[in-house]
Amino acid sequence: MQGYWRASLSPAYNFFLALVLLVGYEGILRLSSTPTSQRNLVEVWLTRLVGWASPYEWVISVIIALLGVVYVYFIRRESTRLTDWVFGLMILEATAWAAALYKLLPWLTHALFPHPAQLNPFSPALWESVALCMGAGFYEELFFRLLLVEGLLYLSTGFRPRKATAFHYLVIWTLSAALFSAAHFIYEEPTSYAFWYRFLFGLFMSGLYLLRGFGIAAWSHAIYDMAVLWWR
């Protein structure tokens, strides 16, 4: 298990595991017999940021994949030998984390709100829902965990992340969760229940990212979303 723990934290395993979600997201939406205008919110932000790519949503995915390859193999100079069993165990672990969150999060929010409001319902078609869950897992973890958490870590330590203290991590953990929750209200009317539900979700995912890395966090997010859509 020690070998698995070390291997599963390597940039290469995390990149390729998360890349499966990105490929699945783009592939299913494009191969679906019912084209959809639904795209992940973070992807929409990135597409607007790169204005020339607006007519071609897939360009953002290609750019991200290429940047991932550059980071893993040219910046980090990753040389880890990839094996199937590590990927399999990472997906099983992500499923376990998602199941724990699926049980824990409603209990916590119901404890805070004995008579909770309902989150906005959304019931897409089967394959569209799979794609959107995969997109949420990849893009939201990319932005709110990989970029935001790491960015806050570098900024708060003066670009010396190895100097980070427990206080730094506590502030970043809390702030990233709050920003994740607040971002959902850009196109949605805010409610206390929805904010705290997503804030607790953000705390869990930020903690999981810091503990286990981007790949497992992204898959846990995607699997959790699928469970909520299909077994609510």
KEVEX-364802 format. One record per residue: x, y, z of N, C-alpha, C, O in turn. Coordinates in pm, whole numbers, plus 32768, in hexadecimal, padded with zeros to 4 digits. Layout:
BEGIN
XYZXYZXYZXYZ...
! end
This chain:
BEGIN
80527F8680008000800080008056807F8000802D80E77FCB80CD8075803C812580E9803D814E810F7FAF815881857F8D816680A77F5B818980C07ED0811581017E85812B815A7E33809C80D47EA28027810F7E61801681A17E8B7FFC81F77E37802481BC7F0C801282447F3F807382A47EFC804D83117ED280F1827B7EF2815682D17EB4813B82E37E1E814483527DEA811C82747DDB8103827B7D4A808982D17D2A808A831E7CCA802082C37D7B7FA3830B7D5F7FAE83A17D757F5683EC7D4C801983CD7DB58030845C7DC8808784987D5A809D85117D5880B884457CFF811284787C9680C384C97C30804E84AC7C16810285307BF680BC85827B92808985327B1B801E85507AE780D484CD7AEF80AB84817A79802984377A907FCE843E7A3D801E83EE7AFF7FA283A57B1C7F2D84057B2A7EC083EA7AF87F4184757B6F7ED484D47B837EA985127AFF7E3285257AE77F0985327AAA7EE885707A297E98851179D17E2F8536799D7EC8849679C07E85843B79647DFF840A799B7DA283F2794F7DF583FC7A207D7483D57A597D0D84437A417C9B84267A1A7D3384C07A577CD785307A407CBB854279AC7C4D856A79867D1D852479577D0C853478C77C9B84DB78927C5884FF78317C87846778D07C19840F78A97B93845878B67B3C844978617B8384A679217B0884F379347AF7855B78C67A89856D78927B63859F78A47B5C8606783D7B3885CA77B57AE485FF776D7B79855C77937B5D851977137ACE84E677117A8884F276AC7AA284AB77817A198479778979B384E9777C794E84DA773879CD855877BD797485CD77B7796485FF772978F4860E76F879D4861976E679CD864D765D799785E375FD7946860175A579C48568760E799C84FE75B2790784E175B778C784D5754E78D084D57630784184B5763D77EB852676077789850D75C1780F85A3762777C0861475F677C1861B755E775E86427521783085F67521783B8600748F77FE8588744777CF859473D678018514748977CA849C744A77368488746876F38435742B770384D674C9767784C974EF761C84E7747976358542742A75B38496746D755384AC73FF74FF8528741674BF855A73B97500855A749474B585D474B37518864074DD753C8646755275438694748275A386FC74A4756F8754751574F78770751C75C7877F756D759E87CF75E175E7885475E4765A885E75BB75A288B9761475E3893A76257620894676B1766489A876CF760888E27705763D88E5778C76D388CD778B7703886C7750771E892777CC77AD891577DE77CD8934786E777F897878B2783D8903789D7864891F7927788289B4793878BD89F378E0785989EB79AC78688A7A79C478F98AA779BB79168B0E797D79548A5C79F779E28A8379F37A178A8079657A658AD6793D79EC8A1D79177A168A17788B79E68A92783F7A2E8AC977EC796B8ABE785C79348B36781C798A8BAF783F79A88C0177E879B28BBB78BE7A098C2A78E77A8B8C2978987AB68C9078637AC98BB478907B498BAA784A7B3A8BC877B67B918C0777797ACB8B9B777B7AB38BB476ED7AA38C4A76D37AD58C7F76707A5C8C8E772D7A4A8D1F771E7ACE8D6977337AE88DCF76F47B208D33778D7BA38D7077A67BF88D6C77287C3E8DCC77077BF18CFC76E27C378CEE76627BCF8D0775F47B9B8CA875BA7BB28D8475D97B438DAA75837B418D6774FB7AD68D4374CA7BB78D5674BE7BBA8D1E74377B8C8C8D74347B6B8C5973C97B888C4A74AA7B618BBC74AD7ACB8BAB74C27A9A8B3A74C37A828C1974D379F48C1074F679A28BB6749A794E8B6B74CC79B68BBA741579648B6173C0798F8ACE73C979498A7673977A008AB574097A368A2C740B7A568A06749C7AC98A1174C879EF89D974E67A0289BB75737A6F8954758B7AB4895875F17A7F88F6752D7AE0888B753D7B7088BD75407BC8887875717B888938750B7C10896E75087C48897B75957CBE895E75AC7BF489A675F47C2089B5767E7C4F892F76B67CB5892876FA7C0488C476997C2A884076CA7CB0881476907D0287DB76D87CC6882F760F7D45880A75D07DB88859760E7E228821762A7DA488DA76247E0C892D76617E2F88FA76EC7EA588EF770E7DC988DA773C7DE188A977C37E2D882577C07E898811780F7E0687CB77667E4B874A775B7EDE875D77367F36871D776F7EF987B676D67F8487CF76AD7FD5880F771E804987EC77337F98886D77657FDD88AA77D77FFB884378428064884878837F9F87E378557FB6877878B5802E8723788F8080870078E480398702780F80AC86B377DF812E870077F5819186C77823812D878177D581A587D477E881CD87D7787A824387CA789C816987EA78D3818887F2796281C1876F79968227876F79DC81808700797481A8867F79AB8230865379778285862879C58246865F78F582BD862278B983308683789A83A186587886831387057896837F8763787883A387BC78EF841787E178FF834087DD7942835D882E79B9837E87D57A3083E787E67A6F832787767A4E8341871A7ABE839D86A77A9683D286617AED83B286937A158408862779E283E285A07A1F843885567A50836385837A1B832C85097A568360848D7A0D836284887992838B842A7A5B83BD83AE7A1F837A83327A5B83AA82C27A49830B83477AA282C482D87ADF829082787A75825482A37A1282A781F77A8A827381937A2D81E281787A5081C281547AC28188818879EF80F9817B7A0880CE80E97A0080F880A079A6807980BF7A5F804480377A607FAD803A7A757F7980927ABA7F687FD97A3A7ED67FD67A3E7E9F7FCE7ACB7E3C800F7AEB7EDF7F7F7B217EA67F657BA57EA07FE47BFA7E467FF27C4D7EFF803F7BE67EFB80BC7C337E8281107C087E3C81487C5C7E6B81197B857DF581627B557D7481247B8B7D19816B7BB57D6E809F7B8B7CF8805B7BBF7CE080797C517C6F80947C7A7D4A80737CA17D3C80907D307D1881227D487CCD81417DA57D4B817C7CF67D29820A7D067C9482227CEC7C5582707D327C5D81DF7C877BCE81ED7C6C7B7B81B07CDC7B1581E87D037BA7813D7D107B6181017D827B67815D7DFC7B03816D7E437BDA81987E147BE781F47E857B8D826E7E727B4B829A7ED17B8A82A47DF97B3483177DDD7AA182F37DF37A5483457E267A7B827A7DCD79F1824C7DE379D182467E777963826B7EA17A3182187EC77A1D82117F587A0E829D7F9479B882B37FE97A6282FB7F697A5583847F9A79CE83C07F72798E84057FC279A383A77EF6792383DB7EC778AF83A17F17785083E87F3978B7831F7F36784E82DE7F8578488319801277DC8330804878BE8332804D78C2836F80D2788483FA80D07838841E812A78A584488069786D84CE805D77D684C98046778C851B807C77AA846A7FF7771C845B7FD876CA843F80567658846C8063770583F680B376C183D9813276D2844A81977675846A81E177498486819A776A84E78202772D857081EA76FA85AE8247773185A0816E770886298152767486448171765786A981B0761685EF8148758A8608816D75768609820575278658823975BC85B0824B75AE85AB82DD75DB862E831C759986618376764C866482EE767F86E18326762387568306760587A7835E75F5875F828A759F87CF8265751687C682A874DC882C82CB74E4874E82BA7464873F83007473876183947414879083D274E9874B83CB7501877284567502880A846374D4884084C87537884E83FD753988E183FF74B1891C83DB748A89858410746A88D9838173E8890A835073828899835E737188498301733C889283D072DB882583E5726E881F837A723887B4835F724E8891833E71E9889482D4722888D28258720C89458236727E8887821672CE88BF81A9727B88E3812E721588A4811172AB894880E872748966806472B089058000730F88BE801F727789027F8A72AA88AA7F22730A88F67EC672F2896B7EA5737588B37E9E73CB88EC7E38738388EA7DB2732888997D9E73AB89417D59736989467CD6737288BF7C9173E0888C7C7D730188837C6B730588017C2A733B880B7B9C7326886F7B57738187A37B7373B5879E7AEB73BA870C7AC2740486BD7AFE736D86E77A5D7363865B7A36737C864B79A0731D863C795373FA864D79767417863A78E8740785A878C273F385527917740F858E7840740A8505780F748184B7784574E384F1787274788432783F74DB83DB787E756983FC785475BD841D78A8758683F477D17610840877A6763C849977B776B184B477D175DF84F477A97601858077C1762585947854768385DD787375DB855478AE75F98561793C76818527795E76CA855F79AF76A384B57920772884797936779484DB790A77F684F2795277828516789377E58574785F77F385EE78B97863861878D77782862678E57788869E793877C5868279C0780A86D879F877AE860B79F677ED85E67A75788485D87A6378D286037AB978AE859D79F4793D859279D7797B861C79C479EA863579F379338674797F796486FC796C796F874979ED79CF87937A02790C87387A467910877B7AC8798687487B1979CE87977B57799A86C57B197A0A868C7B627A8E86C37B327AE586E67B827A9E86CA7AAE7B1F86FA7A797B2F87907A897B8E87BE7AC77AD287DD7A517AE5886E7A497ADB88B37AD17B29890E7AED7A7C888A7B257A6D88CC7BA67AE188AC7C037B0E89017C4F7B1388317BFC7B8888107C4E7C0688537C157C5F887A7C607C0C885E7B917C7E88A47B537C8489357B837CEE89657BAA7C1189797B7F7C108A077BA07C138A207C367C688A6A7C677BB789E27C817BA78A037D0E7C0889B97D6A7C1B89E27DDC7C44894F7D3C7CA589097D8E7D3389197D557D8989557D967D4B88E67CDE7DD388E87CA97E0789777C977E7689967CC37DB889CE7C587DE68A577C3F7DD18AB27CB77E2C8AFB7CDE7D598AB07CF27D3B8B0C7D607D878AEA7DDE7DC88B417E187D818A6D7E0A7DC78A467E857E5D8A5A7E777E9D8A947ECF7E958A2A7E087F268A3B7DF37F4A8ACE7DE47FB18AFA7E177EF68B1B7D9E7F118BA97D8F7F108BF37E147F698C447E2E7EAD8BD67E677EA78C147EEC7F1D8BEA7F427F508C397F907F488B6E7F327FBA8B3D7F7F80398B8A7F5A80858BB37FB1804E8B9E7ED980C48BE87EAD80BD8C7B7ED681208CB37F0480488CB97EC7803A8D467EEA80498D5D7F7F808A8DBD7FA9800E8D077FCF80108D1B806180998D02809E80B48D2E810E80EE8CBA805781748C9C808C81E28CE9804282588CCB805281BB8D4B7FF082208D957FA482698D3D7F4182E28D4A7F2E821E8CE27F0182548C847E9E82BC8C257EDC831A8BFB7E9A82A78C077F5A82FB8BA37F9F829F8B3C7FE182948B3A805C825C8AE87F9281F78A8D7FCA822D8A2D803381E189FF808982AE8A0F802F82E889B6809482E989F7811E82FC89B2818382D68A7B812382D38AC381A382458ACA81DC82318B07824581E58A8E819A815A8A9581C781498A548250818389EB826C80FA8A9582A580DC8A62832A804E8A2A832D80048A3482CC802A89F0839E7FA289BD83AE7F3C8A2D83A07ECE8A18836D7F608AA583CC7F068B1883BF7EEE8B3A832D7E7C8B5583057F578B3782DC7F478B50824C7EE38AED82107E878B1481C77EF78A6F822E7EA08A0881F57E108A1882257DB28A0181D87DFD8A3D82A37D768A4F82D97D2E8AC182917CB98AB3826B7D728B31827E7D368BA4823A7D178B8181A87CAA8BA081777D758B4281647D628B1D80D77CF18AB980C87C9E8AC4806E7CED8A5881207C8589F181207BFB8A31812B7BA08A0E80E07BED8A8F818A7B6C8AD081A17B488B3181317AD68B3181017BA88B8281077B8E8BE7809F7B6C8BA780197B118BD57FD47BB28B3E7FF47B968AFC7F737B0A8ABF7F737AC68AC07F0C7AE08A897FE57A598A4F7FEF79EF8ABC7FE479888AA87FA37A088B2F802479A88B9D801E799C8BD47F90792D8BF17F627A0C8BE27F4B7A098C147EC179C68BB07E64797D8BD77E0879DE8B307E7A799D8AC87E2B79058AD17E3A78BC8ACA7DD778D78AE17EB678478AE97ECE780C8B687E9177A48B647E4F784F8BD97EA7781C8C597E7678158C5D7DDE77BB8C9D7DA678718C1B7D9A78758C1E7D0877F78BE37CCA77D38C087C5A77B48B897D10773C8B4A7CDA76C58BAA7CD576618B8E7C9476D18C1C7D1A76608C7A7D1E766D8CE97CB776208D497CB976CE8CDD7C5D76D98D407BF1765D8D3B7B98762C8DA27B6A762B8CC17B8175B48CB07B2C75408C707B7974E58C387B3D75448C797BFC74DE8C367C4D74C08C8C7CC7751B8CC77D0174428C917CEF741D8CDF7D6574568C9D7DE3743F8C267DF9749F8CE97E3674DE8CAD7EAC747A8C8D7F1B741A8CD67F3074928C207F5F74498BFC7FD974AE8BCC8040751A8B9C801C748C8BD880BF74E88BAD812975068B18811F75788AEE812D749D8ACA810674B08A3980FD750F8A14808D756B89C580A074F98A4E8016754F8A2E7FA375DE8A5A7FBC763C8A137F9775F08ACF7FFA76788AFD801576C28A9D807277328A74805576828A7A80E176C68A25814376D98997810F773C8956812F767B896780C0768988E28083770688DF802C775888838035771489437FD7778789477F7C7808896C7FC5787489427F9E77FB89BC802F787289DD807E78AA895F80BF7923894880BA7855890D80FB7882888F813878BA883180CE791E87ED80E6787A882F805A78AF87E07FEB793A88117FC5799687C17FB0794A88957FBD79CB88CF7F9B7A3688B180027AA988977FDF7A1188B380837A70888E80EC7AA187FF80D97B1887E380E37A4387A680BE7A67871980AB7AC4870A80347B2B86C7803E7AA287497FC37AF087377F4A7B79877B7F547BDC87467F217B8087EF7F947C0288307FA57C5D87DC7FFF7CD487CE7FE57C2287A580697C70874D80C07C9F86D180777D1086A480897C47869880257C6A86207FD97CD786407F737D3385F07F607CCE86B37F347D3786DB7ED47DBE86E77F1A7E2286B57EE87DC187297F8D7E3F873A7FD57E7786B580057EF186A3800B7E1F865880267E4B85D680597E7085757FEA7ED585307FF47E1D85707F7F7E2C85047F1D7E4685327E8E7E6084DF7E377E3F85B47E747E6385E37DEF7DEC85FB7D937D7985DF7DB57E0B86317D1E7DA6865E7CBF7D5585EC7C837CDB85F67C787D9685807C5B7D5185137C167CE384D47C6A7C7284C57C3B7D0384B07CE57CA084717D3D7C3384D57D627BBD84B07D6B7C5785547D797BF285BA7D987B9185CB7D237B1885D47D387BC685D17CA97B7085E47C337B11856E7C207A9B85837C057B4484F47C2E7AED847F7C1F7A8784757C907A15844E7C787AAE84977D0A7A5084957D7A79DE84F77D61796A84D77D7B79FF856C7D2F799B85D27D0F793B859F7CA478C185AB7CB3797185667C39791D85347BCC78C184C47BF9784A84C37BD978F784657C4578A783F27C73783C84217CD677CB83F07CD2785F84807D2D77FC84B77D8A778984F87D3E771484E17D5F77A985497CD97741858B7C8B76E585267C47766C85397C42771F84BA7C1376CE84517BD5767084127C3B75FB83F87C1D76A183FA7CB3764E83BE7D1B75DA84197D40756A83EC7D5375F6849C7D4B758D84FC7D6D752285027D0074AB85097D1F754C84FF7C8274ED85067C13749684897C09741F84937BEC74D284167C20748B83987C057446835C7C7E73E783107C6F7473837E7CF87438833F7D6F740883A47DD5740583877E4C73E4841A7DA873B3847E7E077325845C7E3172E984A47E81
! end
